[in-house]
Amino acid sequence: MRYDKDRNWVRSVLKTSDIMNTLNGGMSQPVTNIVRNTDHYLITLKVPGIDLDNVKVEIVDKHVIFHHVIDFNDLDDSSLNIPHVLATYPLTADVDYNNISATREDKALIVKLPFNELSNGYHREVNVLK
């Protein structure tokens, strides 16, 4: 078979194989960027093919987790919701957990992790009991 003769057929097969890869367990990989600024970390997350309105950001223990829910509908109208973790990052001790914020800009999710007092070199003298 020559490619120039059956170009449309080849393109349709390639598109189908990409769709089938995604449906059969393949996934698009998120693109992340982490930057340390003077007073905060900034995480930028882009996920091709996933609506950012469906992405949730959670702080669990010492990690920031990005996930969304995949809905599987069965033929008998029952559904199964499965969380799909996109990315997870450990949080350091210098992050102020209570003031973490997230916004959407263009096609990216931006998470700001502000620093707490430990980022400036926490120092305290401890009295020794006798």
Secondary structure, 3 states (H helix, E strand, C coil): CCCCCCHHHHHHHHHHHHHHHHHCCCCCCCEEEEEECCCEEEEEEECCCCCHHHCEEEEECCEEEEEEEEEEECCCCCEEEEEEEEEEEECCCCECHHHCEEEEECCEEEEEEEECHHHHCCCCCCCCCC
